[in-house]
Amino acid sequence: MGLKHHKTLSPEKWSSFPFSRQVLMMANELNRAGVWIGKNDPVEAKFCYERALELMWLTVSVLGERRKLRELLRLRGVLALSYLNVPCEVKDNAAMLKALLLLDTNSYRLLNPPPS
């Protein structure tokens, strides 16, 4: 499958990134989508979802850990439905973002540091 948005990214290159970085790159696209949903621009939000789905496809193709794979596939299904129903609610986008970040402890902690 040729990539539409990430033309220079191959499965081999993507698999060289740690899972936490992969999660953060997917989360970045969901975060951008939330911004565009808040600005009432469904076209740009849909582009963000396309990029996130493309990164999820890459992750699924290289991910070896079965538990994470199962949860990522579930999230990909929810994201695909949201893609078809754009514009979705900001709160729904935030829930998908949180679910994605919970797949990796390091990514979650990076964006949600414990109170000091």
C-alpha positions in Angstrom: 0.0 0.0 0.0 1.4 3.4 -1.0 1.1 6.1 1.6 -0.8 9.2 0.7 0.4 11.6 3.4 3.6 10.0 4.7 5.3 9.2 1.4 8.8 9.0 2.8 7.8 6.7 5.7 8.2 2.9 5.1 7.1 0.1 7.5 10.8 -0.5 8.1 11.5 3.1 9.1 8.3 3.3 11.2 9.2 0.1 13.1 12.6 1.6 14.0 10.7 4.2 16.1 9.9 3.2 19.7 6.2 2.5 20.3 5.9 5.6 22.5 7.0 7.8 19.6 4.6 6.2 17.2 1.8 6.8 19.7 2.8 10.4 20.1 2.9 11.0 16.3 -0.6 9.5 16.0 -1.8 11.6 19.0 -0.4 14.7 17.4 -2.8 14.1 14.5 -5.8 13.6 16.8 -4.8 16.7 18.7 -4.8 18.7 15.5 -8.1 17.3 14.5 -9.5 18.5 17.8 -8.3 22.0 17.1 -10.0 22.0 13.7 -13.2 20.5 15.1 -13.1 23.4 17.6 -12.7 25.9 14.8 -15.6 24.2 13.0 -13.5 23.1 10.0 -14.5 19.5 9.2 -12.4 19.4 6.1 -9.2 19.9 7.9 -10.3 17.6 10.7 -10.9 14.9 8.2 -7.3 15.4 6.8 -6.0 14.9 10.3 -8.0 11.7 10.7 -6.6 10.5 7.4 -3.1 11.0 8.6 -3.8 9.4 11.9 -5.4 6.4 10.2 -2.4 6.1 7.9 0.0 6.0 10.9 -2.2 3.5 12.7 -2.1 1.3 9.6 1.7 1.4 9.7 1.7 0.7 13.4 -0.6 -2.3 13.0 1.6 -3.7 10.2 4.7 -3.7 12.4 3.4 -4.1 16.0 4.2 -7.5 17.5 2.6 -7.2 20.9 -0.8 -8.8 20.7 -2.5 -6.9 23.5 -1.5 -3.5 22.2 -2.4 -4.6 18.7 -5.9 -5.6 19.7 -6.6 -2.3 21.5 -5.1 -0.3 18.6 -7.4 -2.1 16.2 -10.4 -1.2 18.3 -9.3 2.4 18.4 -8.7 2.4 14.7 -12.3 1.2 14.2 -13.7 4.0 16.3 -11.5 6.5 14.5 -12.6 5.2 11.1 -16.2 5.7 12.1 -15.4 9.2 13.3 -13.7 9.9 10.0 -16.9 8.9 8.2 -19.0 11.1 10.5 -16.9 14.3 10.6 -17.5 16.7 12.2 -17.5 14.8 15.4 -17.7 16.3 18.9 -14.6 17.8 20.5 -15.2 15.5 23.6 -15.3 12.4 21.3 -12.0 13.4 19.8 -10.5 14.0 23.2 -11.7 10.5 24.3 -10.0 8.9 21.3 -6.8 10.9 22.1 -6.9 9.7 25.7 -7.5 6.1 24.7 -4.5 6.3 22.3 -2.2 7.7 25.0 -3.3 5.0 27.5 -1.8 2.4 25.1 1.7 3.5 26.2 2.6 4.5 29.7 5.5 6.7 28.7 3.5 8.7 26.2 0.7 9.2 28.7 3.0 10.3 31.4 4.8 12.7 29.1 1.6 14.5 28.3 0.0 14.1 31.7 2.7 14.5 34.3 1.8 13.6 37.9 1.1 16.6 40.2 4.1 17.6 42.3 
